[in-house]
């Protein structure tokens, strides 16, 4: 009787601009397999330059899943991703012993590895109250509320995304429990063995990479991409770094040079929160870029 080898999910995590995409592609070619993306910003087909999606050439090298598969007009969350990604991986593990997963969205990686708990219903009127605070007092008031009530989630969430902050606060105000506590339930069983690796860059070098990438995005047409999405600027999907700053520029609130510097600054802050999230995984092995492929290809 032929005994099937165990399914192996190789996870490549780390902050934005750390080289995860190319490493994942090289590993997928080595193992002759496909890639699952858990980068929630790259799910949207209308957002490419500002989310640093793999290029068409990279997508042609290796088949990717969950890149540009939904619209900014679609409602989509980590629970839906969990269901769809697990179903897709079941199909891939019928063909491959190894599957590669990469991205920078920690909550979506949690969904992939462990599953997410069903969150309780929100009390009537809570969301409306928080939306009113956002309109009248601004995002900073909501950030302060979250920091006070759930500092753990505050340190991990995208602080430039009001939708994410409001979502956490409405759960907290409705239940009296922190959002973090409610996300730490029983882990679901999976049909694969996960191997977690993080790309480890020196902080100063990472920040230089981020600053350079933003400049490259601008040269590639980020302002034109954001301008084309201006009429949809209030959609949740667009409440993210790289887009919000340029919407403010288009609204006359900042000049272009200042907007670009803000994108760089907010991306550096975003990267810092990503590192904090990924450091939570005790089983994640952190590797320098030069040693990563050699180490991971020995599994």
N, C-alpha and C positions, 0 to 999 in steps of 0.2 A: 504494500500500500504506500502510495506517495504522500508523504507528510508535507503540507504546505509550510513554507517558512513564514515567520512572523512578519506582519506588515510593519514597515518602518516609516514614520513621518519625521523628516528632517526639517526642523524649524530654524529659519535664519531671521533673527530679530536684531534690533538696534535702532539708533536714532536716524532721522532723515539725513540724507547726504553721506551716509557711511559706506556706501558701496554694496548694500544688500542685494540690489536687483541683479547686478552683473555676477556676483558670487552665486546667487541662486540659479542663474542661467547656466553657468559653467558646471555646477553640480548636477543640474537636470540633464545636461548633455552627457556627462560622465556616467550617470546612472540610467540614461536612456528612459527618462520619465517626464512628467509634466509638473506644472507649478500651480499651486493654490495661493491666491493673494488674500491677505487679511488686512489690506490697507484700505480703510473705509473711504478715504478721500479719492481713491482711484476707481471706485465703483461707478462713478458717474461719467457717462459718455461725453457730456458737454465740457468737462473739465479735464484738460490734458496737460498743458504747459505748467500751470500753477500747482499741479499735484505730482509733477515729475513722474508721469506714467512711463513705463517702458516704451522705447521708440518702436516704430513699425518694424525696423530691422530686428530688434530684440524679440519682438513678439513672433516674428517669422522663424527665429532660431529655435524656440521652444514654445509649445502650446501652454498658454496661461488661462486660468479660470478666474472669474470675478474681477475682470478688468473691463471697465466701460460697459457693464451688463445691464445697468439701469439708468433712468433719467433723473435729473435734478428735480423733476416734478413728481417723482415716485416717493411714497412713504416707505422707508426701509430701516430696519434696526438689527441689532446684534442677534436677537432671537430668530429672525427670518434667515439671517446669514448662517446661523448654526444649523438649522434644518437643511438648508440648501447645500451647504458645504459638506456636511456629513454624508448626505446622499451622493454627492459628486465623488467624494473620496471612496465610498463603498464601490462605486463603479471603477475608479482608477485602480484600486487594490485588487480588482479582478484581473487586471492586466499587468500590474507592476508590483514588485516587492517594496520599492521605495517611492515615496511621493515627497516633493519639496513644498514647503509652505514658507512664505516670506511676507513681510509687511511691517508697518509701524504702529498699528492700532491695537493697543494692549487688550481692550475689552473684547475685541473680535478674536484675538488669540485665545483668551479665556474661554470664549464660546466654543471655539474649535476643539480645545484640549479637554475641557471639563464640563462644558454645558453651562447654561445660565438658569438661575431660579426664576420661577414665575413671580413677578413683582405684584404686590397688592394693588387694588384699584385706588385711584386717586379720589379724594373727597371732592364733592361738587364745589366749585367756586375757587378752589386752591390755585389752579392754573391761571384763571382770569386775574386773580389778585397778583400773582407773580408777574404776569404780562403787564399789568398796570404799573407795577413798581419799575419794570424795565423801561416802559415808555416815559414815566415821569421822573425817575431818579437815575436811570442809566444802569449799565452793566456792572459798574463798580460796586453798587449797593448789593446786587445779587452775589457778587464774588465774596464780599465781606460776610454775608449771611451764610454762604456755603463754608467758608473758612472756619467760622465759629461753630457750626453744627456738625461738620464732617471734614476735618482737616486732612484725613487720609485721601478722600476723594478729591479734595481741593488740589492736592499736590499732583494728581494724575490727570485730571480732566483738562480738556482744551479750554482755557480760560477766556479765549476770544470767541467761543461758541455759546451764545445765550441759550440755544435750544438744549444743549447738554447740561448747562448749569440749572436751568429751570426744571428739567426732567428730574435731576437729583433732588432739588429743593421740594418739588411737589410730593415726592415719595416721603421725604423726611417729615414734612408738615402734616402729611396724611396719616403716618404710622407712628411717629415718635421714635422710630429707629433710624440709624444712619443708612445711607445708600450703600456704603461699603459693607456693613453688616449683612444686609439683605442679599448682597451679591456673593456671599461666602457660604453657600449651602453645600449640600452633599454633591460630590463629584459624580458625574454620569460615567458609565462604563463606555469604553471605546474599543474598537477592534484593531487598534494599532499601538505600537510602542513609540512614544515620542522621544526624539533626541533634540535638545534645545541648545542652540548656539547663538551667541551675541557677538556682533562686530564691535571691537573695542578700539576706539581711536583716542589719542590724546586730545583733551578738551580744546586746546588752542588750535590744533590742526583741524578738528571737526568744525569749529566756528569759522575758520578760514574757508573750508569747503562749502559751508552754508552760504557765506557771503558771496563767494564766487558763483555758486549755483544760482542765486537770485539774480546776479548780473547776467548770467547766461540765459535765464528765463526771460528777462526783459529784452535781450537781443533776439530771442526766438519768437517774440510777439505776445508776451503775457498781457501787456496793456490792451492790445487788440482783442485778445480772448476775453478779458474782463469787460471791455466795452460792449462786446457782443452779448454779454450776459446781464447787462445793466438793468434791463426791465424786470429781471427776476431776482434782484439783489436781496430781497427780503426772504427768499426761500432758505430753509434750514441748511440745505447742502452748501450754500454759498457763504454761510457764516463761519468762515475759516480763513486762516492766515494766507496772505497772497492775493486774496480777493477783496476782503473787507477794506484793507488799506487803500487799494486802488479805486474802490467805489467811493471812498472818502475823497480821494483826489479828484475823481470825476464830478463829485458834488461841490468842488471848490473849497474843501476844508483844509487841504494840504497841497503843497506843490509836489511835483513828481519826484524830485530828489529826496524830499522828506519822506514820501510814501515808500520809496524803495528802501530807505534806511530803516523804516518801521517794519517792513517785511523781513528784513534781515534780523532785526532785533527780536521780533515775535517768533521767527523761525528758530532762533537760538534758544529762546525760552521753551518753545514747543519740544525741541530736541532734549532739553534738560528734563522735562517731564517724562518723555519717552524713556530715557535712561533710568529714571527713578522707578517707573513701572516695570521695566524688564529686569531690574535688579531684584525684584520681588521673587523671581523664580529661582529657588535654591538649586534646581537641577540644571540651570542654564550655564553652559561653559563659555567663558568670554575669550575671544581669540583676536589676535592682531590680524589685519588683512592679509599679510604676507604668509601667515601660517594656517589660515582658515581652510583653504581648499585641501591642502595636504592632510590636515587632521581629519576633516569631515569625510574625505574620500576613503578613509580606512574602515568605515563602519561595516 
